Amino acid sequence: MQADVPVKLNLPNADAILVLGILSIGLSFAAGLPGLISAFIALKLSKKPNELYKYAPELYHNSSFGKIQAGIITAWIGIVLSVLVLLTALVLYLFFSSIA
């Protein structure tokens, strides 16, 4: 007799979400806007896999869920950094344009 071994699946887009979240941090220092775009894409892509895991966690690897959670966290960090960079650029622009 063969024992039933459950086959666990990877959640869809787990690697892409993690990569986009990490990229959002790096791109936030480039100009701010690319970081925001990649962070929002990562957050948008993470909705469906989160729902899939919520309804049937026994079907999926914990590691792929961890990648999605890490991608979400890094995306939020990227959003905060991008907003700070954009606000700093705006303040500097207004300051130096008032001097000239």
C-alpha positions as CSV (number, residue, x, y, z in Angstrom):
1,M,0.0,0.0,0.0
2,Q,1.2,3.4,-0.9
3,A,0.6,6.2,1.6
4,D,-1.1,9.3,0.3
5,V,1.6,12.0,0.2
6,P,0.0,15.4,-0.2
7,V,1.7,17.4,-3.0
8,K,2.1,21.0,-2.0
9,L,2.0,23.8,-4.6
10,N,3.8,27.1,-4.8
11,L,1.6,30.1,-4.7
12,P,1.4,31.9,-8.0
13,N,3.7,34.9,-8.5
14,A,5.5,34.5,-5.2
15,D,8.9,35.1,-6.7
16,A,7.7,38.0,-8.8
17,I,6.1,39.7,-5.7
18,L,9.3,39.3,-3.7
19,V,11.5,40.7,-6.5
20,L,9.2,43.6,-7.1
21,G,9.1,44.4,-3.4
22,I,12.9,44.4,-3.2
23,L,13.2,46.4,-6.4
24,S,10.8,49.0,-5.0
25,I,13.3,49.8,-2.2
26,G,16.2,50.1,-4.6
27,L,14.3,52.1,-7.2
28,S,12.9,54.5,-4.5
29,F,16.3,56.1,-4.3
30,A,16.5,56.5,-8.1
31,A,13.8,59.1,-8.4
32,G,10.9,57.9,-6.2
33,L,8.4,57.2,-8.9
34,P,9.8,53.9,-10.2
35,G,9.9,52.6,-6.6
36,L,6.2,53.5,-6.1
37,I,5.2,51.8,-9.4
38,S,7.0,48.6,-8.6
39,A,5.6,48.6,-5.0
40,F,2.1,49.0,-6.2
41,I,2.5,46.3,-8.7
42,A,3.8,43.9,-6.0
43,L,0.9,44.8,-3.7
44,K,-1.6,44.3,-6.6
45,L,-0.1,40.9,-7.5
46,S,-0.2,39.7,-3.9
47,K,-4.0,39.9,-3.4
48,K,-4.9,36.7,-5.2
49,P,-2.2,34.4,-3.7
50,N,-3.1,35.7,-0.2
51,E,-6.7,34.7,-0.8
52,L,-5.7,31.3,-2.1
53,Y,-3.6,30.7,1.0
54,K,-6.3,32.0,3.3
55,Y,-8.9,29.5,2.0
56,A,-6.6,26.4,1.7
57,P,-3.3,26.8,3.5
58,E,-2.7,23.0,3.5
59,L,-2.3,23.0,-0.3
60,Y,0.6,25.5,-0.5
61,H,4.2,25.6,0.7
62,N,4.9,27.8,3.7
63,S,8.0,29.1,2.0
64,S,6.0,30.5,-1.0
65,F,3.6,32.2,1.5
66,G,6.7,33.6,3.3
67,K,8.0,35.0,0.0
68,I,4.7,36.8,-0.6
69,Q,4.7,38.2,2.9
70,A,8.3,39.4,2.6
71,G,7.4,41.0,-0.8
72,I,4.5,42.8,0.8
73,I,6.6,44.1,3.6
74,T,9.4,45.3,1.3
75,A,6.8,46.9,-1.0
76,W,5.5,48.9,1.9
77,I,9.0,49.9,2.9
78,G,9.6,50.9,-0.8
79,I,6.4,53.1,-0.7
80,V,7.5,54.9,2.4
81,L,11.0,55.5,1.1
82,S,9.7,56.6,-2.3
83,V,7.3,59.1,-0.7
84,L,10.1,60.4,1.5
85,V,12.4,60.8,-1.6
86,L,9.6,62.6,-3.6
87,L,8.8,64.9,-0.7
88,T,12.5,65.7,-0.1
89,A,12.9,66.5,-3.8
90,L,9.8,68.7,-3.7
91,V,11.0,70.6,-0.7
92,L,14.5,71.1,-2.2
93,Y,13.0,72.3,-5.5
94,L,10.7,74.8,-3.7
95,F,13.6,76.0,-1.5
96,F,16.1,76.5,-4.3
97,S,13.5,78.0,-6.6
98,S,12.6,80.6,-4.0
99,I,16.3,81.6,-3.6
100,A,16.9,82.2,-7.3
